[in-house]
Amino acid sequence: MDRCIVCNAQIDKEKAYLSLKYKGKDYLACCPLCKSEFEKEPEKYMKKPKEQKD
């Protein structure tokens, strides 16, 4: 499972709301709110610590 870049929710890549591209990398958003939050301040979400693997 992948995770939403904003809220860290688990997402099946095939069912993600949207795949976002930023600086050449792809990121997933789980909903319109997370998409808009990421687009407002993408660098804020780039600084998040890596999530633990389940």
N, C-alpha and C positions, 0 to 999 in steps of 0.2 A: 504494500500500500504506500502511496505517496501522501504528502501533507500539503495543506493550503499554506501558502507563503505568509498569510496574514494571521489567521487564527489557529493554525497548526492542526486543524481538523483532518482526520484521515480521509483520503479521497482515492477512489479508484480512478486511475488516469483516464480511462475510457468514459467515465461518468462525470468528470469535472465540469464545472460551469464554464470555465475558460482557461486556456493556456496563454500565459502572458510571456512576451519576450522582453528581456531587459539586458543590455550589454552582452548580447549574443547567447544568453542562456534562457531556457524555458522554465517558467514557474507556473504553478497551478493555483487557481482561485476557486473556492467552493461556492461562491454566491456573488451577486452584483455588489453588495456592500464591500466585500473583501477586495474585489476588483478595483473599485473606486478608491479605497483606502491605499492600496498598493500604488496606484497611479498618482496619487497626491504626494506620497513620500516614499518612493521606492528604496532609497538608501536606508531609511529607518528599518526596513524589514530585511535588508541585506546584512545588518549587524546582529541579527538574532543568533544566539548560540545554536549549534547543531542539535537537532532533536535526537533523542535516544532511539535506537532500533528496538522494536518489539520482538 
